[in-house]
Amino acid sequence: MATAKQAADFLKNARDVYILSHVYPDGDTLGSAFALCRMLQKMGKRAKVLCEHTPSPRYAFLQEGILEEDFSPETVVCVDVADESLLGSRLQSRFGGKIHLCIDHHASNVEYAGLNWIDSRAAATAEMIWELLPLLEVQGDPQIAACIFTGITTDTGCFRYSSTTPRTYRIAADLMEQGAKAGEINRAMFDTKTRSLMEIERRATDSMEFFYEDRCAVMAVTLEMIRLSGAGEDDLEGLPAIPRQVEGVLAGVTLREKKPGEFKISVRAQAPLNAAELCAIYGGGGHDTAGGCSLSGSLQQVREKMLEAVGRHFREKGIL
Amino acid sequence: MATAKQAADFLKNARDVYILSHVYPDGDTLGSAFALCRMLQKMGKRAKVLCEHTPSPRYAFLQEGILEEDFSPETVVCVDVADESLLGSRLQSRFGGKIHLCIDHHASNVEYAGLNWIDSRAAATAEMIWELLPLLEVQGDPQIAACIFTGITTDTGCFRYSSTTPRTYRIAADLMEQGAKAGEINRAMFDTKTRSLMEIERRATDSMEFFYEDRCAVMAVTLEMIRLSGAGEDDLEGLPAIPRQVEGVLAGVTLREKKPGEFKISVRAQAPLNAAELCAIYGGGGHDTAGGCSLSGSLQQVREKMLEAVGRHFREKGIL
């Protein structure tokens, strides 16, 4: 495992750098990548960001001020990518086994690069990029600050998740002073939803039913609902959080139809429940607060199967 | 206008302190009041918090560790109360004209107390209470930190509003180090909704319609919807933000039925629109981003009147 200093020394000597993001890119992988890209460009190096999937237009502002150049890479760096397979098939087949440096905050990182700087105490990979600024002797600026702030705020759910540390807040303060428009970025990331997201949310919420003295909420996301809403994968990823948000709900269950008759189940649980244990009943897994499993059948059948599992888990935990 | 030092000196010499919150108490007025109450109790003084309305159960944790004592006040302090009328009629008739110290961050504060410490640069009154800690030579503790953190995070919409400054983030970091469970508080304040809020949100969202090339969204909140949802005033206050959250919407209009045939209209606007100007068409007012007015008629009639005003405002701003 490498240190920040080793990563910085490597980057100081690097030339013609490709920076790779993970599939279905989020604010942290993109914010980290574009911040690093701009930092390297400010050091007089050629650098560019590559990603398997086109980023959502909401992240377009991260690319502002980046010089677009064509060149072949001499150095390949991954940011926020825990495993090479998360590069996506095209990038993996091109760069797999040839990554020089990996910068990542996932504890699950499998250390696939030549040099692996992994810090699972960081709330976001962007916090690590922040650490690089003085080590690379690059002057911060509003654009770099905006990229790093975006990575941090999106990966902490606007400073809400338990990964948020005092250091996270202090970095946010410094980034504001370097010109990051924190309020504007937070509103763009958290107070704006696409029409299709609004449409799928309202259909999904309409389907919500409550069971076991309202301590379990079950929500359906069917292919029909997705079609009628015009929802894409981006719109669907946040839905499983909704049922658990209702006060008093200990188990929030989302039944997402992947193909006709095939469902991916997402469970969000609150202590003393354990989402991983609950999902293990049907061969799934996860961790304490979030888990998943797969089930076949009609929506009605799948809902009943999950309610059985929830009831059993409630009884095991002494709730019913 | 008094300084923090003057307010602290006054409090050091004060005895038997009543701390008053504003009507329909929010996280800032309550967090500030209970933090100050605990600080004064730690200084060996008798102190208690009074509020016209019973706080929502979600704020119950703020009172933990407060000693409940019966005594007559020698000193009366208001926190986060811009005007005596905001105390509510009972507290105002009892304490109006007899407030010794007012601590508030509202620029609109009318300086009604003997000593008025007003700081409109503070993102929350709780930021000012934070400033008092060293001045009163009180040792911070997890409970005081939780109260102050709650005030700050609720008044900044989880560090989202433009009132958030680098100082706000730095105070949050310090509060975490003093034991505030930031993640837990943020989730309780922002990731949890009552069943009745969820019910009114889904009914209101179902009513949403889009006009003028989807740049205007109109949502209804009728008495029938409120009744069916079991929603209270607490549940309704956040609804007007919903229509404007949809990407591309410049004017979000919420038509709330107050009595049969009487509507309170809330407008949320994005530049170049101006909510105050738009609402002024029907004798209302507000500021750039949020405004309101009142209209009579059926839901259909009121919707049409508002659409007319929106269309006119769009044309005035060169949008249509």
HADDOCK unambig.tbl for C-alpha pairs under 7 A between the chains (distance, minus, plus):
assign (segid A and resid 158 and name CA) (segid B and resid 158 and name CA) 6.96 0.50 0.50
assign (segid A and resid 160 and name CA) (segid B and resid 183 and name CA) 4.87 0.50 0.50
assign (segid A and resid 160 and name CA) (segid B and resid 186 and name CA) 5.44 0.50 0.50
assign (segid A and resid 160 and name CA) (segid B and resid 187 and name CA) 6.26 0.50 0.50
assign (segid A and resid 161 and name CA) (segid B and resid 183 and name CA) 5.27 0.50 0.50
assign (segid A and resid 162 and name CA) (segid B and resid 183 and name CA) 4.88 0.50 0.50
assign (segid A and resid 166 and name CA) (segid B and resid 173 and name CA) 3.94 0.50 0.50
assign (segid A and resid 166 and name CA) (segid B and resid 174 and name CA) 6.82 0.50 0.50
assign (segid A and resid 166 and name CA) (segid B and resid 176 and name CA) 6.07 0.50 0.50
assign (segid A and resid 166 and name CA) (segid B and resid 177 and name CA) 6.81 0.50 0.50
assign (segid A and resid 167 and name CA) (segid B and resid 173 and name CA) 6.78 0.50 0.50
assign (segid A and resid 169 and name CA) (segid B and resid 169 and name CA) 5.08 0.50 0.50
assign (segid A and resid 169 and name CA) (segid B and resid 170 and name CA) 6.21 0.50 0.50
assign (segid A and resid 169 and name CA) (segid B and resid 172 and name CA) 6.65 0.50 0.50
assign (segid A and resid 169 and name CA) (segid B and resid 173 and name CA) 5.47 0.50 0.50
assign (segid A and resid 170 and name CA) (segid B and resid 169 and name CA) 6.18 0.50 0.50
assign (segid A and resid 170 and name CA) (segid B and resid 170 and name CA) 5.30 0.50 0.50
assign (segid A and resid 170 and name CA) (segid B and resid 173 and name CA) 6.25 0.50 0.50
assign (segid A and resid 172 and name CA) (segid B and resid 169 and name CA) 6.65 0.50 0.50
assign (segid A and resid 173 and name CA) (segid B and resid 166 and name CA) 3.95 0.50 0.50
assign (segid A and resid 173 and name CA) (segid B and resid 167 and name CA) 6.78 0.50 0.50
assign (segid A and resid 173 and name CA) (segid B and resid 169 and name CA) 5.46 0.50 0.50
assign (segid A and resid 173 and name CA) (segid B and resid 170 and name CA) 6.27 0.50 0.50
assign (segid A and resid 174 and name CA) (segid B and resid 166 and name CA) 6.82 0.50 0.50
assign (segid A and resid 176 and name CA) (segid B and resid 166 and name CA) 6.08 0.50 0.50
assign (segid A and resid 177 and name CA) (segid B and resid 166 and name CA) 6.82 0.50 0.50
assign (segid A and resid 183 and name CA) (segid B and resid 160 and name CA) 4.86 0.50 0.50
assign (segid A and resid 183 and name CA) (segid B and resid 161 and name CA) 5.31 0.50 0.50
assign (segid A and resid 183 and name CA) (segid B and resid 162 and name CA) 4.94 0.50 0.50
assign (segid A and resid 186 and name CA) (segid B and resid 160 and name CA) 5.49 0.50 0.50
assign (segid A and resid 187 and name CA) (segid B and resid 160 and name CA) 6.32 0.50 0.50
assign (segid A and resid 191 and name CA) (segid B and resid 245 and name CA) 5.68 0.50 0.50
assign (segid A and resid 192 and name CA) (segid B and resid 245 and name CA) 4.55 0.50 0.50
assign (segid A and resid 192 and name CA) (segid B and resid 246 and name CA) 5.73 0.50 0.50
assign (segid A and resid 192 and name CA) (segid B and resid 247 and name CA) 5.75 0.50 0.50
assign (segid A and resid 193 and name CA) (segid B and resid 245 and name CA) 5.90 0.50 0.50
assign (segid A and resid 193 and name CA) (segid B and resid 246 and name CA) 4.98 0.50 0.50
assign (segid A and resid 193 and name CA) (segid B and resid 247 and name CA) 5.49 0.50 0.50
assign (segid A and resid 194 and name CA) (segid B and resid 246 and name CA) 5.62 0.50 0.50
assign (segid A and resid 194 and name CA) (segid B and resid 247 and name CA) 4.89 0.50 0.50
assign (segid A and resid 195 and name CA) (segid B and resid 246 and name CA) 5.73 0.50 0.50
assign (segid A and resid 195 and name CA) (segid B and resid 247 and name CA) 6.30 0.50 0.50
assign (segid A and resid 198 and name CA) (segid B and resid 246 and name CA) 7.00 0.50 0.50
assign (segid A and resid 202 and name CA) (segid B and resid 202 and name CA) 6.28 0.50 0.50
assign (segid A and resid 202 and name CA) (segid B and resid 205 and name CA) 6.68 0.50 0.50
assign (segid A and resid 202 and name CA) (segid B and resid 206 and name CA) 6.71 0.50 0.50
assign (segid A and resid 205 and name CA) (segid B and resid 202 and name CA) 6.68 0.50 0.50
assign (segid A and resid 206 and name CA) (segid B and resid 202 and name CA) 6.71 0.50 0.50
assign (segid A and resid 245 and name CA) (segid B and resid 191 and name CA) 5.66 0.50 0.50
assign (segid A and resid 245 and name CA) (segid B and resid 192 and name CA) 4.55 0.50 0.50
assign (segid A and resid 245 and name CA) (segid B and resid 193 and name CA) 5.90 0.50 0.50
assign (segid A and resid 246 and name CA) (segid B and resid 192 and name CA) 5.72 0.50 0.50
assign (segid A and resid 246 and name CA) (segid B and resid 193 and name CA) 4.99 0.50 0.50
assign (segid A and resid 246 and name CA) (segid B and resid 194 and name CA) 5.62 0.50 0.50
assign (segid A and resid 246 and name CA) (segid B and resid 195 and name CA) 5.72 0.50 0.50
assign (segid A and resid 246 and name CA) (segid B and resid 198 and name CA) 6.98 0.50 0.50
assign (segid A and resid 247 and name CA) (segid B and resid 192 and name CA) 5.71 0.50 0.50
assign (segid A and resid 247 and name CA) (segid B and resid 193 and name CA) 5.49 0.50 0.50
assign (segid A and resid 247 and name CA) (segid B and resid 194 and name CA) 4.89 0.50 0.50
assign (segid A and resid 247 and name CA) (segid B and resid 195 and name CA) 6.31 0.50 0.50
